[in-house]
Amino acid sequence: MGKSRLLLILLLCTLTTGCDKVQEYIKTTEHKAELKDSIVQGGKLQDDGNNSEAITRFKKIAADPAASDQQKAGALRFISLSYYEMGDYPRSGDFAAQAAQYYPAGSYYYLVNMADADLMRHQIPSARERLEQAVNISPHTLAANNVLGLLYLGDNGKEYADFNKALVFNQAAFDISPGRITQIVLVRNLIKVGQYAQAETHLEQLKSKYPDDSRLHSLQNELEQSRDH
């Protein structure tokens, strides 16, 4: 075989390998973009109350080898929240504990996820302690404000209810992330502290966006009954 022909073959092999790498890079980049889009779409599903669809989507993300640890942890937390909304508290706690394992012990998201797991296992004092620590670490982040607000609304036992304290956390949660879930919780809280005008304003906004959400009709009834007494 002539030297020039051998060089040509080696060059073609090099080019072919290079093309394969380029194609692999393009596929990887496209898949990462798809993952990001899937996370956004899953969040919208969850916020709109389509929890079963959201769980299916986020389970695929959590099992995807291409997903980063942060993406997997976020997916597991969304699954936990969706199961919570569906009333499946044991599974909600299990997925929260799984999400916690992706963070350093004692860090903000470790504390928040382990607190969620504690709540689902009825370990309320431990959860409250973890959440207070988390708020001290990062006071302007959604998760700890959201969960503490629910805890002080009495969702985990009337003995822990403190509606005025809850309002601080639930208002913060809504300000940080204004969405269906945080606004519904805020309306509940505003009714409890007797701020009926503000509750009605938020409730009307929700009803215009989510007319088929049955909880909004329940909240309307609660608002009217509380205001009449």
C-alpha positions as CSV (number, residue, x, y, z in Angstrom):
1,M,0.0,0.0,0.0
2,G,1.5,3.4,-1.0
3,K,2.4,5.9,1.7
4,S,0.0,8.5,0.2
5,R,-2.9,6.1,0.1
6,L,-2.2,5.1,3.8
7,L,-2.2,8.7,4.8
8,L,-5.5,9.3,3.0
9,I,-7.1,6.3,4.8
10,L,-5.8,7.6,8.2
11,L,-7.1,11.1,7.4
12,L,-10.5,9.7,6.5
13,C,-10.6,7.6,9.7
14,T,-9.8,10.7,11.7
15,L,-12.4,12.8,10.0
16,T,-15.0,10.0,10.5
17,T,-14.2,9.8,14.2
18,G,-14.4,13.6,14.4
19,C,-17.9,13.5,12.7
20,D,-19.1,10.9,15.2
21,K,-17.9,13.1,18.1
22,V,-19.6,16.1,16.6
23,Q,-22.9,14.2,16.1
24,E,-22.6,12.8,19.7
25,Y,-22.1,16.3,21.0
26,I,-25.1,17.6,19.1
27,K,-27.3,14.8,20.4
28,T,-26.1,15.4,24.0
29,T,-26.7,19.1,23.7
30,E,-30.2,18.6,22.3
31,H,-31.1,16.1,25.0
32,K,-29.9,18.5,27.7
33,A,-32.2,21.2,26.2
34,E,-35.1,18.7,26.1
35,L,-34.5,17.9,29.8
36,K,-34.6,21.6,30.7
37,D,-37.8,22.0,28.7
38,S,-39.3,18.9,30.3
39,I,-38.6,20.3,33.7
40,V,-40.4,23.5,32.8
41,Q,-43.4,21.7,31.4
42,G,-43.5,19.4,34.4
43,G,-43.6,22.4,36.7
44,K,-46.5,23.9,34.7
45,L,-48.4,20.6,34.9
46,Q,-47.9,20.5,38.7
47,D,-48.9,24.2,39.1
48,D,-52.1,23.6,37.0
49,G,-53.0,20.6,39.2
50,N,-52.2,17.9,36.7
51,N,-50.3,15.9,39.3
52,S,-50.4,12.5,37.8
53,E,-48.9,13.8,34.5
54,A,-46.4,15.8,36.4
55,I,-45.3,12.7,38.4
56,T,-44.8,10.7,35.2
57,R,-42.7,13.4,33.6
58,F,-40.5,14.0,36.7
59,K,-39.9,10.3,37.3
60,K,-38.5,10.1,33.8
61,I,-36.2,13.0,34.5
62,A,-35.1,11.5,37.9
63,A,-34.2,8.2,36.1
64,D,-32.4,9.9,33.1
65,P,-28.6,9.3,33.3
66,A,-28.1,12.6,31.5
67,A,-29.8,14.6,34.2
68,S,-27.6,16.4,36.7
69,D,-27.8,15.8,40.4
70,Q,-29.5,19.1,40.8
71,Q,-32.1,18.2,38.1
72,K,-32.7,14.8,39.7
73,A,-33.2,16.3,43.2
74,G,-35.5,19.0,41.8
75,A,-37.6,16.3,40.0
76,L,-37.8,14.2,43.2
77,R,-39.0,17.2,45.1
78,F,-41.7,18.0,42.5
79,I,-42.8,14.3,42.7
80,S,-43.0,14.7,46.5
81,L,-45.1,17.9,46.2
82,S,-47.5,16.3,43.7
83,Y,-48.1,13.2,45.9
84,Y,-48.7,15.6,48.8
85,E,-51.4,17.4,46.7
86,M,-52.9,14.1,45.9
87,G,-53.0,13.1,49.6
88,D,-50.5,10.3,49.3
89,Y,-48.4,11.4,52.3
90,P,-46.2,8.3,52.7
91,R,-45.0,8.5,49.1
92,S,-44.6,12.2,49.4
93,G,-42.3,11.7,52.4
94,D,-40.3,9.0,50.7
95,F,-39.5,11.1,47.6
96,A,-38.6,14.1,49.8
97,A,-36.1,12.0,51.7
98,Q,-34.6,10.8,48.3
99,A,-34.3,14.4,47.1
100,A,-32.4,15.3,50.3
101,Q,-29.7,12.8,49.6
102,Y,-28.4,14.9,46.7
103,Y,-27.4,17.8,49.0
104,P,-24.8,18.2,51.8
105,A,-26.1,17.5,55.3
106,G,-27.1,20.7,57.0
107,S,-27.5,22.7,53.8
108,Y,-30.7,24.6,52.9
109,Y,-32.2,22.0,50.5
110,Y,-31.1,19.1,52.6
111,L,-32.9,20.6,55.6
112,V,-36.1,21.5,53.6
113,N,-36.4,18.0,52.0
114,M,-35.8,16.2,55.3
115,A,-38.3,18.5,57.0
116,D,-40.8,17.5,54.4
117,A,-40.1,13.8,55.0
118,D,-40.4,14.4,58.8
119,L,-43.8,16.1,58.3
120,M,-45.1,13.1,56.3
121,R,-43.9,10.8,59.1
122,H,-45.6,13.0,61.8
123,Q,-42.3,14.1,63.3
124,I,-43.5,17.7,63.5
125,P,-41.1,19.2,66.1
126,S,-38.1,17.8,64.1
127,A,-39.5,19.3,60.9
128,R,-40.1,22.7,62.5
129,E,-36.6,22.8,63.8
130,R,-35.1,22.0,60.4
131,L,-37.3,24.6,58.6
132,E,-36.4,27.3,61.1
133,Q,-32.7,26.5,60.4
134,A,-33.4,26.6,56.6
135,V,-35.1,30.0,56.8
136,N,-32.1,31.4,58.8
137,I,-29.8,30.1,56.1
138,S,-31.8,31.6,53.2
139,P,-34.8,33.7,54.2
140,H,-35.8,34.7,50.7
141,T,-36.1,31.2,49.2
142,L,-39.5,29.6,48.5
143,A,-39.4,26.1,49.9
144,A,-38.9,26.7,53.7
145,N,-41.3,29.7,53.7
146,N,-43.9,27.6,51.9
147,V,-43.7,24.6,54.2
148,L,-43.4,26.6,57.5
149,G,-46.5,28.6,56.4
150,L,-48.5,25.4,56.0
151,L,-47.2,24.1,59.3
152,Y,-48.3,27.3,61.1
153,L,-51.7,27.2,59.3
154,G,-52.3,24.0,61.3
155,D,-52.0,21.6,58.4
156,N,-49.9,19.2,60.5
157,G,-51.9,19.6,63.6
158,K,-54.0,22.3,65.2
159,E,-51.6,22.4,68.2
160,Y,-49.0,24.0,65.9
161,A,-51.3,26.6,64.4
162,D,-50.3,30.3,64.6
163,F,-52.1,32.1,61.9
164,N,-50.3,35.5,62.2
165,K,-46.9,33.7,62.1
166,A,-48.1,31.7,59.2
167,L,-49.0,34.8,57.2
168,V,-45.4,36.0,57.4
169,F,-44.2,32.9,55.7
170,N,-47.1,32.5,53.3
171,Q,-46.9,36.1,52.1
172,A,-43.1,35.6,51.6
173,A,-43.8,32.4,49.6
174,F,-46.3,34.1,47.3
175,D,-44.0,37.1,46.8
176,I,-41.1,34.8,45.9
177,S,-43.1,32.6,43.6
178,P,-46.6,33.8,42.7
179,G,-48.5,30.8,41.4
180,R,-51.7,28.8,42.0
181,I,-50.5,26.8,45.0
182,T,-48.9,29.7,46.9
183,Q,-51.8,32.0,46.2
184,I,-54.4,29.4,47.4
185,V,-52.4,29.0,50.6
186,L,-52.3,32.8,51.0
187,V,-56.1,33.1,50.6
188,R,-56.6,30.4,53.3
189,N,-54.3,32.4,55.6
190,L,-55.9,35.7,54.9
191,I,-59.3,34.3,55.8
192,K,-58.0,32.9,59.0
193,V,-56.6,36.3,60.1
194,G,-59.7,38.2,59.0
195,Q,-58.3,40.1,56.1
196,Y,-61.3,39.4,54.0
197,A,-60.9,42.1,51.3
198,Q,-57.4,40.9,50.4
199,A,-58.5,37.3,50.5
200,E,-61.4,38.1,48.0
201,T,-59.0,40.0,45.7
202,H,-56.7,37.0,45.5
203,L,-59.6,34.5,45.2
204,E,-61.1,36.4,42.2
205,Q,-57.7,36.3,40.5
206,L,-57.5,32.5,41.0
207,K,-61.1,31.9,39.8
208,S,-60.4,33.7,36.6
209,K,-57.3,31.7,35.9
210,Y,-58.4,28.3,37.2
211,P,-62.2,28.2,36.9
212,D,-62.4,24.4,37.3
213,D,-60.4,24.1,40.5
214,S,-63.0,22.8,43.1
215,R,-60.9,24.1,46.0
216,L,-61.6,27.6,45.0
217,H,-65.4,27.1,45.4
218,S,-64.7,25.7,48.9
219,L,-62.6,28.7,49.7
220,Q,-65.3,31.0,48.5
221,N,-67.8,29.3,50.8
222,E,-65.3,29.6,53.7
223,L,-64.7,33.3,53.0
224,E,-68.4,34.1,53.0
225,Q,-69.1,32.1,56.1
226,S,-66.2,33.7,58.0
227,R,-67.2,37.2,56.9
228,D,-70.8,36.7,58.0
229,H,-69.9,35.7,61.5
